[in-house]
Amino acid sequence: MDHISKALEKATSERKSVRGWVQPNQEADNTNIGSLTGREVELDHDLLQAHHILSTSDNEDATVADRYRLLRTRTLQLMKPRGWNTLGITSAGPKAGKSLTALNLAITMARSSDQKIVLVDADLRKPSIAQDLGLDVDKGIIDFLSTDIPLSDILIHPKELPNLTILPGRSAPNSAVTPELLSSAKMNNLVETFSAGKTPNLVIVDLPPALIGDDVIAQASHLQCLLLIVEQGVTTVDELIDCAELLKELNILGTVLNKSTERPRQFEGYYQISAGQPG
């Protein structure tokens, strides 16, 4: 990761923003995103429950749903006053629960009638959103970014959640090109299109782990803020220190502690968001 370290040193010494050193002098992309419609799908509620994903069935765990509502409320309280509507979710390393958090947060937000939610699986190295939902996809964001495939051929709309749109992922055949695709003008145009419109949209992007490659840094120029997922017993202190150094130029809303073994106090949420100091 020498190239990342050099980039960080350059950004610090020159006091430039992340946007400036990730996308220097990038020309605007004039790609026509086209229709944001997609195919409608029905979700398997039993499968969702097996994967610990919130559903709309009567068997949904009300306690877990309530805790995600708390996370939703806290996140929006930090984003809305700043006019932010693009959120990336990452972790220091793998298996910290970032994709599950992204999914359940998107579902919880989509239940509010006053906003549209777009969930993007931008973990091009190991996408999991579609698989977790039990959906078979043969196209993903990688195909949109690297070919002329219309976005409407890729987008998914869960029938039970009319306010939710999903842009699934598909593994990139060559992981070496993923940072270039994620930092491209076409990706920027896509995020800006999603976050605009007559109905306010909130874009949630499931990113790769921050310490695996430079994908998160590449994508950071398109996102206004990040949530960092930490899993007790999985995320190490050294990983957190490295992650904090890598992401120090970005707007970090806070951290979400996942699978805490501490016995919860009465009325205390399972997920706890600790707010940082966004820049």
Phi and psi restraints in degrees (value plus and minus 20) as a CYANA .aco file:
   2 ASP   PHI     -80.3   -40.3
   2 ASP   PSI     -57.3   -17.3
   3 HIS   PHI     -86.2   -46.2
   3 HIS   PSI     -51.4   -11.4
   4 ILE   PHI     -89.3   -49.3
   4 ILE   PSI     -64.5   -24.5
   5 SER   PHI     -79.8   -39.8
   5 SER   PSI     -62.6   -22.6
   6 LYS   PHI     -83.6   -43.6
   6 LYS   PSI     -60.0   -20.0
   7 ALA   PHI     -84.6   -44.6
   7 ALA   PSI     -60.9   -20.9
   8 LEU   PHI     -83.2   -43.2
   8 LEU   PSI     -63.6   -23.6
   9 GLU   PHI     -81.3   -41.3
   9 GLU   PSI     -61.4   -21.4
  10 LYS   PHI     -84.5   -44.5
  10 LYS   PSI     -63.5   -23.5
  11 ALA   PHI     -83.7   -43.7
  11 ALA   PSI     -60.2   -20.2
  12 THR   PHI     -87.5   -47.5
  12 THR   PSI     -64.8   -24.8
  13 SER   PHI     -87.9   -47.9
  13 SER   PSI     -54.9   -14.9
  14 GLU   PHI    -115.2   -75.2
  14 GLU   PSI     -23.7    16.3
  15 ARG   PHI      35.2    75.2
  15 ARG   PSI      22.0    62.0
  16 LYS   PHI    -115.5   -75.5
  16 LYS   PSI     136.9   176.9
  17 SER   PHI     -96.7   -56.7
  17 SER   PSI     144.0   184.0
  18 VAL   PHI     -79.8   -39.8
  18 VAL   PSI     -60.5   -20.5
  19 ARG   PHI     -79.1   -39.1
  19 ARG   PSI     -57.3   -17.3
  20 GLY   PHI     -89.7   -49.7
  20 GLY   PSI     -57.4   -17.4
  21 TRP   PHI    -117.2   -77.2
  21 TRP   PSI     -32.0     8.0
  22 VAL   PHI    -105.3   -65.3
  22 VAL   PSI     -56.9   -16.9
  23 GLN   PHI    -145.5  -105.5
  23 GLN   PSI      44.5    84.5
  24 PRO   PHI     -88.0   -48.0
  24 PRO   PSI     106.0   146.0
  25 ASN   PHI      32.0    72.0
  25 ASN   PSI      16.7    56.7
  26 GLN   PHI     -96.3   -56.3
  26 GLN   PSI     111.8   151.8
  27 GLU   PHI     -97.1   -57.1
  27 GLU   PSI     129.9   169.9
  28 ALA   PHI     -86.8   -46.8
  28 ALA   PSI     126.3   166.3
  29 ASP   PHI    -118.9   -78.9
  29 ASP   PSI     110.1   150.1
  30 ASN   PHI    -122.9   -82.9
  30 ASN   PSI      -0.6    39.4
  31 THR   PHI     -80.8   -40.8
  31 THR   PSI     113.4   153.4
  32 ASN   PHI    -101.6   -61.6
  32 ASN   PSI      91.8   131.8
  33 ILE   PHI     -83.0   -43.0
  33 ILE   PSI     -55.0   -15.0
  34 GLY   PHI      60.3   100.3
  34 GLY   PSI    -178.1  -138.1
  35 SER   PHI     -88.1   -48.1
  35 SER   PSI     120.7   160.7
  36 LEU   PHI    -115.9   -75.9
  36 LEU   PSI      -6.8    33.2
  37 THR   PHI     -98.1   -58.1
  37 THR   PSI     141.5   181.5
  38 GLY   PHI    -176.5  -136.5
  38 GLY   PSI    -188.9  -148.9
  39 ARG   PHI    -105.5   -65.5
  39 ARG   PSI     120.9   160.9
  40 GLU   PHI    -109.3   -69.3
  40 GLU   PSI     116.9   156.9
  41 VAL   PHI    -150.9  -110.9
  41 VAL   PSI     134.0   174.0
  42 GLU   PHI    -124.0   -84.0
  42 GLU   PSI     115.4   155.4
  43 LEU   PHI    -113.5   -73.5
  43 LEU   PSI     126.9   166.9
  44 ASP   PHI    -107.8   -67.8
  44 ASP   PSI      86.7   126.7
  45 HIS   PHI     -84.4   -44.4
  45 HIS   PSI     -54.1   -14.1
  46 ASP   PHI     -85.1   -45.1
  46 ASP   PSI     -60.5   -20.5
  47 LEU   PHI     -86.1   -46.1
  47 LEU   PSI     -60.9   -20.9
  48 LEU   PHI     -79.6   -39.6
  48 LEU   PSI     -65.2   -25.2
  49 GLN   PHI     -84.1   -44.1
  49 GLN   PSI     -57.9   -17.9
  50 ALA   PHI     -84.0   -44.0
  50 ALA   PSI     -49.9    -9.9
  51 HIS   PHI    -116.0   -76.0
  51 HIS   PSI     -10.3    29.7
  52 HIS   PHI      43.6    83.6
  52 HIS   PSI      13.0    53.0
  53 ILE   PHI    -124.0   -84.0
  53 ILE   PSI     117.6   157.6
  54 LEU   PHI     -82.6   -42.6
  54 LEU   PSI     124.7   164.7
  55 SER   PHI    -152.9  -112.9
  55 SER   PSI    -196.2  -156.2
  56 THR   PHI    -125.8   -85.8
  56 THR   PSI      -6.1    33.9
  57 SER   PHI    -102.9   -62.9
  57 SER   PSI     145.7   185.7
  58 ASP   PHI     -91.0   -51.0
  58 ASP   PSI     -36.3     3.7
  59 ASN   PHI    -108.6   -68.6
  59 ASN   PSI     -14.9    25.1
  60 GLU   PHI     -82.5   -42.5
  60 GLU   PSI     120.1   160.1
  61 ASP   PHI     -90.4   -50.4
  61 ASP   PSI      88.4   128.4
  62 ALA   PHI     -84.8   -44.8
  62 ALA   PSI     -51.8   -11.8
  63 THR   PHI     -87.7   -47.7
  63 THR   PSI     -65.1   -25.1
  64 VAL   PHI     -84.1   -44.1
  64 VAL   PSI     -62.3   -22.3
  65 ALA   PHI     -80.4   -40.4
  65 ALA   PSI     -60.1   -20.1
  66 ASP   PHI     -85.4   -45.4
  66 ASP   PSI     -57.6   -17.6
  67 ARG   PHI     -89.8   -49.8
  67 ARG   PSI     -53.6   -13.6
  68 TYR   PHI     -92.5   -52.5
  68 TYR   PSI     -50.8   -10.8
  69 ARG   PHI     -83.4   -43.4
  69 ARG   PSI     -57.0   -17.0
  70 LEU   PHI     -83.9   -43.9
  70 LEU   PSI     -63.0   -23.0
  71 LEU   PHI     -83.8   -43.8
  71 LEU   PSI     -61.5   -21.5
  72 ARG   PHI     -79.3   -39.3
  72 ARG   PSI     -67.7   -27.7
  73 THR   PHI     -83.1   -43.1
  73 THR   PSI     -64.3   -24.3
  74 ARG   PHI     -84.9   -44.9
  74 ARG   PSI     -60.8   -20.8
  75 THR   PHI     -83.2   -43.2
  75 THR   PSI     -66.3   -26.3
  76 LEU   PHI     -87.0   -47.0
  76 LEU   PSI     -53.3   -13.3
  77 GLN   PHI     -82.5   -42.5
  77 GLN   PSI     -50.9   -10.9
  78 LEU   PHI    -104.7   -64.7
  78 LEU   PSI     -49.9    -9.9
  79 MET   PHI    -106.1   -66.1
  79 MET   PSI     -65.4   -25.4
  80 LYS   PHI     -80.7   -40.7
  80 LYS   PSI     -64.3   -24.3
  81 PRO   PHI     -80.5   -40.5
  81 PRO   PSI     -43.4    -3.4
  82 ARG   PHI    -115.4   -75.4
  82 ARG   PSI     -21.2    18.8
  83 GLY   PHI      52.2    92.2
  83 GLY   PSI       3.6    43.6
  84 TRP   PHI    -108.8   -68.8
  84 TRP   PSI     118.4   158.4
  85 ASN   PHI    -160.4  -120.4
  85 ASN   PSI      -2.9    37.1
  86 THR   PHI    -148.0  -108.0
  86 THR   PSI     101.9   141.9
  87 LEU   PHI    -147.6  -107.6
  87 LEU   PSI     106.3   146.3
  88 GLY   PHI    -120.4   -80.4
  88 GLY   PSI     124.3   164.3
  89 ILE   PHI    -142.1  -102.1
  89 ILE   PSI     102.9   142.9
  90 THR   PHI    -159.8  -119.8
  90 THR   PSI     159.1   199.1
  91 SER   PHI    -165.7  -125.7
  91 SER   PSI     148.1   188.1
  92 ALA   PHI     -87.8   -47.8
  92 ALA   PSI     -69.6   -29.6
  93 GLY   PHI    -152.3  -112.3
  93 GLY   PSI    -194.7  -154.7
  94 PRO   PHI     -95.5   -55.5
  94 PRO   PSI     145.2   185.2
  95 LYS   PHI      45.0    85.0
  95 LYS   PSI      11.5    51.5
  96 ALA   PHI    -120.5   -80.5
  96 ALA   PSI     -25.4    14.6
  97 GLY   PHI      71.8   111.8
  97 GLY   PSI       1.6    41.6
  98 LYS   PHI     -87.4   -47.4
  98 LYS   PSI     -61.0   -21.0
  99 SER   PHI     -87.9   -47.9
  99 SER   PSI     -59.4   -19.4
 100 LEU   PHI     -83.5   -43.5
 100 LEU   PSI     -62.3   -22.3
 101 THR   PHI     -83.2   -43.2
 101 THR   PSI     -63.4   -23.4
 102 ALA   PHI     -80.7   -40.7
 102 ALA   PSI     -64.6   -24.6
 103 LEU   PHI     -82.8   -42.8
 103 LEU   PSI     -72.4   -32.4
 104 ASN   PHI     -88.7   -48.7
 104 ASN   PSI     -53.3   -13.3
 105 LEU   PHI     -87.5   -47.5
 105 LEU   PSI     -61.2   -21.2
 106 ALA   PHI     -83.8   -43.8
 106 ALA   PSI     -63.2   -23.2
 107 ILE   PHI     -83.2   -43.2
 107 ILE   PSI     -64.1   -24.1
 108 THR   PHI     -83.7   -43.7
 108 THR   PSI     -62.0   -22.0
 109 MET   PHI     -88.2   -48.2
 109 MET   PSI     -54.9   -14.9
 110 ALA   PHI     -88.5   -48.5
 110 ALA   PSI     -37.4     2.6
 111 ARG   PHI     -95.0   -55.0
 111 ARG   PSI     -33.6     6.4
 112 SER   PHI    -100.9   -60.9
 112 SER   PSI     113.5   153.5
 113 SER   PHI    -100.1   -60.1
 113 SER   PSI     -27.8    12.2
 114 ASP   PHI    -115.5   -75.5
 114 ASP   PSI     -13.1    26.9
 115 GLN   PHI    -174.1  -134.1
 115 GLN   PSI     133.5   173.5
 116 LYS   PHI    -122.8   -82.8
 116 LYS   PSI     120.0   160.0
 117 ILE   PHI    -135.5   -95.5
 117 ILE   PSI     111.6   151.6
 118 VAL   PHI    -135.3   -95.3
 118 VAL   PSI     101.6   141.6
 119 LEU   PHI    -125.7   -85.7
 119 LEU   PSI     100.1   140.1
 120 VAL   PHI    -132.2   -92.2
 120 VAL   PSI     105.2   145.2
 121 ASP   PHI    -110.7   -70.7
 121 ASP   PSI      74.7   114.7
 122 ALA   PHI    -122.2   -82.2
 122 ALA   PSI      -2.7    37.3
 123 ASP   PHI    -104.7   -64.7
 123 ASP   PSI      61.8   101.8
 124 LEU   PHI     -89.2   -49.2
 124 LEU   PSI     -37.2     2.8
 125 ARG   PHI    -103.3   -63.3
 125 ARG   PSI     -55.1   -15.1
 126 LYS   PHI    -170.7  -130.7
 126 LYS   PSI      50.7    90.7
 127 PRO   PHI     -88.0   -48.0
 127 PRO   PSI     126.2   166.2
 128 SER   PHI    -161.5  -121.5
 128 SER   PSI     -28.7    11.3
 129 ILE   PHI     -78.5   -38.5
 129 ILE   PSI     -70.9   -30.9
 130 ALA   PHI     -82.7   -42.7
 130 ALA   PSI     -63.0   -23.0
 131 GLN   PHI     -82.7   -42.7
 131 GLN   PSI     -62.9   -22.9
 132 ASP   PHI     -82.4   -42.4
 132 ASP   PSI     -51.4   -11.4
 133 LEU   PHI    -105.5   -65.5
 133 LEU   PSI     -22.7    17.3
 134 GLY   PHI      55.5    95.5
 134 GLY   PSI       8.0    48.0
 135 LEU   PHI    -126.5   -86.5
 135 LEU   PSI     116.4   156.4
 136 ASP   PHI    -111.5   -71.5
 136 ASP   PSI     103.0   143.0
 137 VAL   PHI    -149.6  -109.6
 137 VAL   PSI     119.8   159.8
 138 ASP   PHI    -132.1   -92.1
 138 ASP   PSI     -18.8    21.2
 139 LYS   PHI    -157.9  -117.9
 139 LYS   PSI     128.7   168.7
 140 GLY   PHI    -167.2  -127.2
 140 GLY   PSI    -189.8  -149.8
 141 ILE   PHI     -80.0   -40.0
 141 ILE   PSI     -50.6   -10.6
 142 ILE   PHI     -80.4   -40.4
 142 ILE   PSI     -55.9   -15.9
 143 ASP   PHI     -92.2   -52.2
 143 ASP   PSI     -56.0   -16.0
 144 PHE   PHI     -87.0   -47.0
 144 PHE   PSI     -62.5   -22.5
 145 LEU   PHI     -92.5   -52.5
 145 LEU   PSI     -47.8    -7.8
 146 SER   PHI    -128.3   -88.3
 146 SER   PSI     -25.9    14.1
 147 THR   PHI    -156.7  -116.7
 147 THR   PSI    -192.2  -152.2
 148 ASP   PHI    -121.4   -81.4
 148 ASP   PSI      -1.9    38.1
 149 ILE   PHI     -82.2   -42.2
 149 ILE   PSI     110.4   150.4
 150 PRO   PHI     -83.5   -43.5
 150 PRO   PSI     125.1   165.1
 151 LEU   PHI     -82.0   -42.0
 151 LEU   PSI     -52.7   -12.7
 152 SER   PHI     -84.4   -44.4
 152 SER   PSI     -39.1     0.9
 153 ASP   PHI    -100.8   -60.8
 153 ASP   PSI     -26.4    13.6
 154 ILE   PHI    -136.7   -96.7
 154 ILE   PSI     -55.5   -15.5
 155 LEU   PHI     -83.6   -43.6
 155 LEU   PSI     128.2   168.2
 156 ILE   PHI    -147.1  -107.1
 156 ILE   PSI     117.6   157.6
 157 HIS   PHI    -143.1  -103.1
 157 HIS   PSI      87.4   127.4
 158 PRO   PHI     -82.8   -42.8
 158 PRO   PSI     108.8   148.8
 159 LYS   PHI     -79.6   -39.6
 159 LYS   PSI     -56.3   -16.3
 160 GLU   PHI     -97.1   -57.1
 160 GLU   PSI     -33.4     6.6
 161 LEU   PHI    -149.4  -109.4
 161 LEU   PSI      58.5    98.5
 162 PRO   PHI     -82.5   -42.5
 162 PRO   PSI     -38.6     1.4
 163 ASN   PHI    -111.0   -71.0
 163 ASN   PSI     -16.2    23.8
 164 LEU   PHI    -132.9   -92.9
 164 LEU   PSI     110.3   150.3
 165 THR   PHI    -141.3  -101.3
 165 THR   PSI     115.9   155.9
 166 ILE   PHI    -139.4   -99.4
 166 ILE   PSI     108.3   148.3
 167 LEU   PHI    -124.3   -84.3
 167 LEU   PSI      80.3   120.3
 168 PRO   PHI     -93.3   -53.3
 168 PRO   PSI     148.0   188.0
 169 GLY   PHI    -128.1   -88.1
 169 GLY   PSI     142.0   182.0
 170 ARG   PHI    -164.8  -124.8
 170 ARG   PSI     118.1   158.1
 171 SER   PHI     -77.7   -37.7
 171 SER   PSI     114.0   154.0
 172 ALA   PHI     -92.7   -52.7
 172 ALA   PSI     112.2   152.2
 173 PRO   PHI     -84.2   -44.2
 173 PRO   PSI     -45.1    -5.1
 174 ASN   PHI    -153.2  -113.2
 174 ASN   PSI      81.2   121.2
 175 SER   PHI     -85.1   -45.1
 175 SER   PSI     -37.0     3.0
 176 ALA   PHI     -87.2   -47.2
 176 ALA   PSI     -42.7    -2.7
 177 VAL   PHI    -114.0   -74.0
 177 VAL   PSI     -26.4    13.6
 178 THR   PHI     -82.2   -42.2
 178 THR   PSI     -60.6   -20.6
 179 PRO   PHI     -81.0   -41.0
 179 PRO   PSI     -58.5   -18.5
 180 GLU   PHI     -85.2   -45.2
 180 GLU   PSI     -59.9   -19.9
 181 LEU   PHI     -88.7   -48.7
 181 LEU   PSI     -61.6   -21.6
 182 LEU   PHI     -90.0   -50.0
 182 LEU   PSI     -46.8    -6.8
 183 SER   PHI    -117.9   -77.9
 183 SER   PSI     -12.5    27.5
 184 SER   PHI     -94.1   -54.1
 184 SER   PSI     139.8   179.8
 185 ALA   PHI     -84.0   -44.0
 185 ALA   PSI     -49.9    -9.9
 186 LYS   PHI     -85.8   -45.8
 186 LYS   PSI     -58.4   -18.4
 187 MET   PHI     -86.7   -46.7
 187 MET   PSI     -61.6   -21.6
 188 ASN   PHI     -81.0   -41.0
 188 ASN   PSI     -63.5   -23.5
 189 ASN   PHI     -81.9   -41.9
 189 ASN   PSI     -58.4   -18.4
 190 LEU   PHI     -84.5   -44.5
 190 LEU   PSI     -68.6   -28.6
 191 VAL   PHI     -84.2   -44.2
 191 VAL   PSI     -61.5   -21.5
 192 GLU   PHI     -84.7   -44.7
 192 GLU   PSI     -57.1   -17.1
 193 THR   PHI     -86.7   -46.7
 193 THR   PSI     -63.1   -23.1
 194 PHE   PHI     -81.6   -41.6
 194 PHE   PSI     -61.1   -21.1
 195 SER   PHI    -103.8   -63.8
 195 SER   PSI     -25.2    14.8
 196 ALA   PHI    -121.0   -81.0
 196 ALA   PSI    -195.4  -155.4
 197 GLY   PHI      99.3   139.3
 197 GLY   PSI     150.8   190.8
 198 LYS   PHI     -85.0   -45.0
 198 LYS   PSI     -60.5   -20.5
 199 THR   PHI    -115.3   -75.3
 199 THR   PSI     107.3   147.3
 200 PRO   PHI     -77.5   -37.5
 200 PRO   PSI     105.9   145.9
 201 ASN   PHI    -124.1   -84.1
 201 ASN   PSI     127.6   167.6
 202 LEU   PHI    -140.3  -100.3
 202 LEU   PSI     104.6   144.6
 203 VAL   PHI    -123.2   -83.2
 203 VAL   PSI     103.1   143.1
 204 ILE   PHI    -131.7   -91.7
 204 ILE   PSI     104.4   144.4
 205 VAL   PHI    -135.4   -95.4
 205 VAL   PSI      98.3   138.3
 206 ASP   PHI    -101.7   -61.7
 206 ASP   PSI      89.4   129.4
 207 LEU   PHI    -116.0   -76.0
 207 LEU   PSI     144.2   184.2
 208 PRO   PHI     -89.1   -49.1
 208 PRO   PSI     147.4   187.4
 209 PRO   PHI     -77.5   -37.5
 209 PRO   PSI     121.3   161.3
 210 ALA   PHI     -86.1   -46.1
 210 ALA   PSI     -49.7    -9.7
 211 LEU   PHI    -113.6   -73.6
 211 LEU   PSI     -13.3    26.7
 212 ILE   PHI    -128.8   -88.8
 212 ILE   PSI      79.0   119.0
 213 GLY   PHI      55.5    95.5
 213 GLY   PSI    -189.5  -149.5
 214 ASP   PHI    -135.8   -95.8
 214 ASP   PSI       7.0    47.0
 215 ASP   PHI     -83.7   -43.7
 215 ASP   PSI     -60.4   -20.4
 216 VAL   PHI     -86.2   -46.2
 216 VAL   PSI     -63.2   -23.2
 217 ILE   PHI     -83.0   -43.0
 217 ILE   PSI     -58.6   -18.6
 218 ALA   PHI     -83.9   -43.9
 218 ALA   PSI     -57.5   -17.5
 219 GLN   PHI    -102.7   -62.7
 219 GLN   PSI     -38.7     1.3
 220 ALA   PHI     -79.6   -39.6
 220 ALA   PSI     -49.5    -9.5
 221 SER   PHI     -86.5   -46.5
 221 SER   PSI     -37.1     2.9
 222 HIS   PHI    -117.5   -77.5
 222 HIS   PSI     -28.7    11.3
 223 LEU   PHI    -136.3   -96.3
 223 LEU   PSI     124.1   164.1
 224 GLN   PHI    -107.2   -67.2
 224 GLN   PSI     -43.5    -3.5
 225 CYS   PHI    -180.8  -140.8
 225 CYS   PSI     145.6   185.6
 226 LEU   PHI    -153.2  -113.2
 226 LEU   PSI     132.0   172.0
 227 LEU   PHI    -133.2   -93.2
 227 LEU   PSI     116.9   156.9
 228 LEU   PHI    -128.4   -88.4
 228 LEU   PSI     100.9   140.9
 229 ILE   PHI    -112.2   -72.2
 229 ILE   PSI     109.5   149.5
 230 VAL   PHI    -143.6  -103.6
 230 VAL   PSI     107.8   147.8
 231 GLU   PHI    -130.4   -90.4
 231 GLU   PSI     104.1   144.1
 232 GLN   PHI     -82.5   -42.5
 232 GLN   PSI     113.0   153.0
 233 GLY   PHI      66.5   106.5
 233 GLY   PSI     -28.1    11.9
 234 VAL   PHI    -137.4   -97.4
 234 VAL   PSI     -73.3   -33.3
 235 THR   PHI     -96.3   -56.3
 235 THR   PSI     107.0   147.0
 236 THR   PHI    -112.0   -72.0
 236 THR   PSI     142.0   182.0
 237 VAL   PHI     -82.8   -42.8
 237 VAL   PSI     -61.5   -21.5
 238 ASP   PHI     -81.9   -41.9
 238 ASP   PSI     -59.1   -19.1
 239 GLU   PHI     -83.6   -43.6
 239 GLU   PSI     -60.9   -20.9
 240 LEU   PHI     -84.4   -44.4
 240 LEU   PSI     -60.5   -20.5
 241 ILE   PHI     -83.8   -43.8
 241 ILE   PSI     -66.2   -26.2
 242 ASP   PHI     -83.3   -43.3
 242 ASP   PSI     -59.6   -19.6
 243 CYS   PHI     -87.1   -47.1
 243 CYS   PSI     -61.4   -21.4
 244 ALA   PHI     -82.4   -42.4
 244 ALA   PSI     -58.7   -18.7
 245 GLU   PHI     -87.4   -47.4
 245 GLU   PSI     -62.9   -22.9
 246 LEU   PHI     -85.0   -45.0
 246 LEU   PSI     -57.5   -17.5
 247 LEU   PHI    -121.2   -81.2
 247 LEU   PSI      -8.2    31.8
 248 LYS   PHI     -85.4   -45.4
 248 LYS   PSI     -40.2    -0.2
 249 GLU   PHI    -105.7   -65.7
 249 GLU   PSI     -23.4    16.6
 250 LEU   PHI    -121.7   -81.7
 250 LEU   PSI     147.1   187.1
 251 ASN   PHI    -107.0   -67.0
 251 ASN   PSI      81.2   121.2
 252 ILE   PHI    -116.8   -76.8
 252 ILE   PSI      94.8   134.8
 253 LEU   PHI     -83.9   -43.9
 253 LEU   PSI     -60.0   -20.0
 254 GLY   PHI     142.8   182.8
 254 GLY   PSI    -189.1  -149.1
 255 THR   PHI    -136.9   -96.9
 255 THR   PSI     129.3   169.3
 256 VAL   PHI    -135.0   -95.0
 256 VAL   PSI      98.0   138.0
 257 LEU   PHI    -104.5   -64.5
 257 LEU   PSI      99.6   139.6
 258 ASN   PHI    -128.4   -88.4
 258 ASN   PSI     115.7   155.7
 259 LYS   PHI      39.4    79.4
 259 LYS   PSI      27.0    67.0
 260 SER   PHI     -86.9   -46.9
 260 SER   PSI     117.4   157.4
 261 THR   PHI    -110.8   -70.8
 261 THR   PSI     -24.6    15.4
 262 GLU   PHI     -88.7   -48.7
 262 GLU   PSI     114.2   154.2
 263 ARG   PHI     -85.0   -45.0
 263 ARG   PSI     101.8   141.8
 264 PRO   PHI     -89.4   -49.4
 264 PRO   PSI     120.9   160.9
 265 ARG   PHI     -97.9   -57.9
 265 ARG   PSI     146.1   186.1
 266 GLN   PHI     -78.4   -38.4
 266 GLN   PSI     112.7   152.7
 267 PHE   PHI      49.9    89.9
 267 PHE   PSI     -10.7    29.3
 268 GLU   PHI    -110.7   -70.7
 268 GLU   PSI     112.9   152.9
 269 GLY   PHI     -91.2   -51.2
 269 GLY   PSI     131.3   171.3
 270 TYR   PHI     -87.4   -47.4
 270 TYR   PSI     -60.0   -20.0
 271 TYR   PHI    -118.1   -78.1
 271 TYR   PSI     111.5   151.5
 272 GLN   PHI    -140.4  -100.4
 272 GLN   PSI     106.0   146.0
 273 ILE   PHI    -123.6   -83.6
 273 ILE   PSI     105.5   145.5
 274 SER   PHI    -126.2   -86.2
 274 SER   PSI      91.3   131.3
 275 ALA   PHI     -91.6   -51.6
 275 ALA   PSI     116.2   156.2
 276 GLY   PHI    -112.8   -72.8
 276 GLY   PSI    -180.2  -140.2
 277 GLN   PHI    -137.7   -97.7
 277 GLN   PSI      68.1   108.1
 278 PRO   PHI     -77.4   -37.4
 278 PRO   PSI     123.1   163.1
